[in-house]
Amino acid sequence: MKVLALPVEMVSYTDKQGSIKPVRFRMQVDDEPMQVIKIDKVIVKETEKFAGNIMIVYKCQSLIDNVIKLFEIKYEVNTQKWILFKI
């Protein structure tokens, strides 16, 4: 997987227990048009501390350009920002 650390726009929902589930995100790489990626499956959800910030890490799988791809997105709890970390 290639490390991108690219900020993304995320659509997610939170259940009654406060658990966040990502649904789809929108990203733009360089000068390419915006691309919407639907998250088909969350494989692993874990918490880590990165540079002193608490991050929720989601390892996911989606069908992108007719190929199943694995990727990692992170939610930074303090700033409430989503990052496409690896793809």
PyMOL commands that place a pseudoatom at each C-alpha (Angstrom):
pseudoatom trace, name=CA, resn=MET, resi=1, chain=A, elem=C, hetatm=0, pos=[0.000, 0.000, 0.000]
pseudoatom trace, name=CA, resn=LYS, resi=2, chain=A, elem=C, hetatm=0, pos=[1.115, 3.535, -0.786]
pseudoatom trace, name=CA, resn=VAL, resi=3, chain=A, elem=C, hetatm=0, pos=[1.054, 6.177, 1.969]
pseudoatom trace, name=CA, resn=LEU, resi=4, chain=A, elem=C, hetatm=0, pos=[-0.922, 9.261, 0.881]
pseudoatom trace, name=CA, resn=ALA, resi=5, chain=A, elem=C, hetatm=0, pos=[-2.020, 11.074, 4.080]
pseudoatom trace, name=CA, resn=LEU, resi=6, chain=A, elem=C, hetatm=0, pos=[-4.653, 12.882, 1.996]
pseudoatom trace, name=CA, resn=PRO, resi=7, chain=A, elem=C, hetatm=0, pos=[-7.468, 14.832, 3.717]
pseudoatom trace, name=CA, resn=VAL, resi=8, chain=A, elem=C, hetatm=0, pos=[-10.902, 13.622, 2.529]
pseudoatom trace, name=CA, resn=GLU, resi=9, chain=A, elem=C, hetatm=0, pos=[-14.555, 14.609, 2.860]
pseudoatom trace, name=CA, resn=MET, resi=10, chain=A, elem=C, hetatm=0, pos=[-16.393, 11.803, 4.702]
pseudoatom trace, name=CA, resn=VAL, resi=11, chain=A, elem=C, hetatm=0, pos=[-20.002, 10.718, 5.084]
pseudoatom trace, name=CA, resn=SER, resi=12, chain=A, elem=C, hetatm=0, pos=[-20.394, 8.662, 8.266]
pseudoatom trace, name=CA, resn=TYR, resi=13, chain=A, elem=C, hetatm=0, pos=[-22.935, 7.864, 10.921]
pseudoatom trace, name=CA, resn=THR, resi=14, chain=A, elem=C, hetatm=0, pos=[-22.758, 7.386, 14.668]
pseudoatom trace, name=CA, resn=ASP, resi=15, chain=A, elem=C, hetatm=0, pos=[-24.810, 4.755, 16.480]
pseudoatom trace, name=CA, resn=LYS, resi=16, chain=A, elem=C, hetatm=0, pos=[-26.411, 5.069, 19.931]
pseudoatom trace, name=CA, resn=GLN, resi=17, chain=A, elem=C, hetatm=0, pos=[-23.235, 3.855, 21.634]
pseudoatom trace, name=CA, resn=GLY, resi=18, chain=A, elem=C, hetatm=0, pos=[-21.149, 6.581, 19.940]
pseudoatom trace, name=CA, resn=SER, resi=19, chain=A, elem=C, hetatm=0, pos=[-19.335, 4.298, 17.507]
pseudoatom trace, name=CA, resn=ILE, resi=20, chain=A, elem=C, hetatm=0, pos=[-18.527, 6.009, 14.175]
pseudoatom trace, name=CA, resn=LYS, resi=21, chain=A, elem=C, hetatm=0, pos=[-19.046, 4.058, 10.935]
pseudoatom trace, name=CA, resn=PRO, resi=22, chain=A, elem=C, hetatm=0, pos=[-17.675, 5.543, 7.691]
pseudoatom trace, name=CA, resn=VAL, resi=23, chain=A, elem=C, hetatm=0, pos=[-19.992, 5.149, 4.672]
pseudoatom trace, name=CA, resn=ARG, resi=24, chain=A, elem=C, hetatm=0, pos=[-18.285, 6.903, 1.737]
pseudoatom trace, name=CA, resn=PHE, resi=25, chain=A, elem=C, hetatm=0, pos=[-15.736, 9.605, 1.085]
pseudoatom trace, name=CA, resn=ARG, resi=26, chain=A, elem=C, hetatm=0, pos=[-14.760, 12.073, -1.592]
pseudoatom trace, name=CA, resn=MET, resi=27, chain=A, elem=C, hetatm=0, pos=[-11.162, 12.739, -2.556]
pseudoatom trace, name=CA, resn=GLN, resi=28, chain=A, elem=C, hetatm=0, pos=[-9.149, 14.639, -5.106]
pseudoatom trace, name=CA, resn=VAL, resi=29, chain=A, elem=C, hetatm=0, pos=[-5.630, 13.641, -6.098]
pseudoatom trace, name=CA, resn=ASP, resi=30, chain=A, elem=C, hetatm=0, pos=[-3.606, 16.390, -7.772]
pseudoatom trace, name=CA, resn=ASP, resi=31, chain=A, elem=C, hetatm=0, pos=[-5.572, 17.910, -10.695]
pseudoatom trace, name=CA, resn=GLU, resi=32, chain=A, elem=C, hetatm=0, pos=[-7.878, 14.921, -11.216]
pseudoatom trace, name=CA, resn=PRO, resi=33, chain=A, elem=C, hetatm=0, pos=[-11.648, 15.374, -10.751]
pseudoatom trace, name=CA, resn=MET, resi=34, chain=A, elem=C, hetatm=0, pos=[-13.263, 14.537, -7.393]
pseudoatom trace, name=CA, resn=GLN, resi=35, chain=A, elem=C, hetatm=0, pos=[-13.822, 10.815, -6.916]
pseudoatom trace, name=CA, resn=VAL, resi=36, chain=A, elem=C, hetatm=0, pos=[-16.432, 9.281, -4.595]
pseudoatom trace, name=CA, resn=ILE, resi=37, chain=A, elem=C, hetatm=0, pos=[-15.500, 5.971, -2.964]
pseudoatom trace, name=CA, resn=LYS, resi=38, chain=A, elem=C, hetatm=0, pos=[-18.188, 3.873, -1.241]
pseudoatom trace, name=CA, resn=ILE, resi=39, chain=A, elem=C, hetatm=0, pos=[-16.796, 1.839, 1.654]
pseudoatom trace, name=CA, resn=ASP, resi=40, chain=A, elem=C, hetatm=0, pos=[-17.975, -1.729, 1.088]
pseudoatom trace, name=CA, resn=LYS, resi=41, chain=A, elem=C, hetatm=0, pos=[-16.495, -3.306, 4.211]
pseudoatom trace, name=CA, resn=VAL, resi=42, chain=A, elem=C, hetatm=0, pos=[-14.673, -2.225, 7.371]
pseudoatom trace, name=CA, resn=ILE, resi=43, chain=A, elem=C, hetatm=0, pos=[-12.252, -5.056, 8.117]
pseudoatom trace, name=CA, resn=VAL, resi=44, chain=A, elem=C, hetatm=0, pos=[-10.562, -3.720, 11.268]
pseudoatom trace, name=CA, resn=LYS, resi=45, chain=A, elem=C, hetatm=0, pos=[-11.224, -0.767, 13.566]
pseudoatom trace, name=CA, resn=GLU, resi=46, chain=A, elem=C, hetatm=0, pos=[-8.566, 0.159, 16.117]
pseudoatom trace, name=CA, resn=THR, resi=47, chain=A, elem=C, hetatm=0, pos=[-7.327, 3.151, 18.086]
pseudoatom trace, name=CA, resn=GLU, resi=48, chain=A, elem=C, hetatm=0, pos=[-3.767, 4.479, 17.973]
pseudoatom trace, name=CA, resn=LYS, resi=49, chain=A, elem=C, hetatm=0, pos=[-1.813, 7.488, 19.154]
pseudoatom trace, name=CA, resn=PHE, resi=50, chain=A, elem=C, hetatm=0, pos=[-0.020, 9.263, 16.299]
pseudoatom trace, name=CA, resn=ALA, resi=51, chain=A, elem=C, hetatm=0, pos=[2.211, 12.250, 17.130]
pseudoatom trace, name=CA, resn=GLY, resi=52, chain=A, elem=C, hetatm=0, pos=[0.322, 12.663, 20.415]
pseudoatom trace, name=CA, resn=ASN, resi=53, chain=A, elem=C, hetatm=0, pos=[-3.101, 12.669, 18.724]
pseudoatom trace, name=CA, resn=ILE, resi=54, chain=A, elem=C, hetatm=0, pos=[-5.682, 9.940, 19.266]
pseudoatom trace, name=CA, resn=MET, resi=55, chain=A, elem=C, hetatm=0, pos=[-6.690, 8.415, 15.924]
pseudoatom trace, name=CA, resn=ILE, resi=56, chain=A, elem=C, hetatm=0, pos=[-9.352, 5.849, 15.080]
pseudoatom trace, name=CA, resn=VAL, resi=57, chain=A, elem=C, hetatm=0, pos=[-7.957, 3.687, 12.265]
pseudoatom trace, name=CA, resn=TYR, resi=58, chain=A, elem=C, hetatm=0, pos=[-10.275, 1.899, 9.838]
pseudoatom trace, name=CA, resn=LYS, resi=59, chain=A, elem=C, hetatm=0, pos=[-8.851, -0.739, 7.503]
pseudoatom trace, name=CA, resn=CYS, resi=60, chain=A, elem=C, hetatm=0, pos=[-11.396, -1.017, 4.704]
pseudoatom trace, name=CA, resn=GLN, resi=61, chain=A, elem=C, hetatm=0, pos=[-12.157, -2.664, 1.396]
pseudoatom trace, name=CA, resn=SER, resi=62, chain=A, elem=C, hetatm=0, pos=[-13.935, -1.225, -1.658]
pseudoatom trace, name=CA, resn=LEU, resi=63, chain=A, elem=C, hetatm=0, pos=[-14.446, -1.848, -5.330]
pseudoatom trace, name=CA, resn=ILE, resi=64, chain=A, elem=C, hetatm=0, pos=[-12.508, 0.943, -7.090]
pseudoatom trace, name=CA, resn=ASP, resi=65, chain=A, elem=C, hetatm=0, pos=[-12.300, 0.939, -10.904]
pseudoatom trace, name=CA, resn=ASN, resi=66, chain=A, elem=C, hetatm=0, pos=[-13.567, -2.685, -10.943]
pseudoatom trace, name=CA, resn=VAL, resi=67, chain=A, elem=C, hetatm=0, pos=[-10.735, -3.818, -8.643]
pseudoatom trace, name=CA, resn=ILE, resi=68, chain=A, elem=C, hetatm=0, pos=[-11.112, -4.715, -4.954]
pseudoatom trace, name=CA, resn=LYS, resi=69, chain=A, elem=C, hetatm=0, pos=[-8.692, -2.489, -3.073]
pseudoatom trace, name=CA, resn=LEU, resi=70, chain=A, elem=C, hetatm=0, pos=[-7.669, -2.340, 0.569]
pseudoatom trace, name=CA, resn=PHE, resi=71, chain=A, elem=C, hetatm=0, pos=[-7.074, 1.043, 2.166]
pseudoatom trace, name=CA, resn=GLU, resi=72, chain=A, elem=C, hetatm=0, pos=[-6.676, 2.695, 5.540]
pseudoatom trace, name=CA, resn=ILE, resi=73, chain=A, elem=C, hetatm=0, pos=[-8.541, 5.788, 6.693]
pseudoatom trace, name=CA, resn=LYS, resi=74, chain=A, elem=C, hetatm=0, pos=[-7.958, 7.607, 9.955]
pseudoatom trace, name=CA, resn=TYR, resi=75, chain=A, elem=C, hetatm=0, pos=[-10.231, 9.827, 12.030]
pseudoatom trace, name=CA, resn=GLU, resi=76, chain=A, elem=C, hetatm=0, pos=[-8.396, 12.329, 14.201]
pseudoatom trace, name=CA, resn=VAL, resi=77, chain=A, elem=C, hetatm=0, pos=[-10.524, 12.680, 17.339]
pseudoatom trace, name=CA, resn=ASN, resi=78, chain=A, elem=C, hetatm=0, pos=[-9.268, 16.106, 18.508]
pseudoatom trace, name=CA, resn=THR, resi=79, chain=A, elem=C, hetatm=0, pos=[-9.645, 17.921, 15.172]
pseudoatom trace, name=CA, resn=GLN, resi=80, chain=A, elem=C, hetatm=0, pos=[-12.490, 15.748, 13.786]
pseudoatom trace, name=CA, resn=LYS, resi=81, chain=A, elem=C, hetatm=0, pos=[-10.665, 15.364, 10.443]
pseudoatom trace, name=CA, resn=TRP, resi=82, chain=A, elem=C, hetatm=0, pos=[-10.614, 12.314, 8.157]
pseudoatom trace, name=CA, resn=ILE, resi=83, chain=A, elem=C, hetatm=0, pos=[-7.436, 11.228, 6.349]
pseudoatom trace, name=CA, resn=LEU, resi=84, chain=A, elem=C, hetatm=0, pos=[-6.965, 8.649, 3.616]
pseudoatom trace, name=CA, resn=PHE, resi=85, chain=A, elem=C, hetatm=0, pos=[-3.695, 7.292, 4.955]
pseudoatom trace, name=CA, resn=LYS, resi=86, chain=A, elem=C, hetatm=0, pos=[-2.823, 4.307, 2.745]
pseudoatom trace, name=CA, resn=ILE, resi=87, chain=A, elem=C, hetatm=0, pos=[-4.195, 2.842, -0.452]
for i in range(1, 87): cmd.bond("trace and resi %d" % i, "trace and resi %d" % (i + 1))
show_as sticks, trace
zoom trace
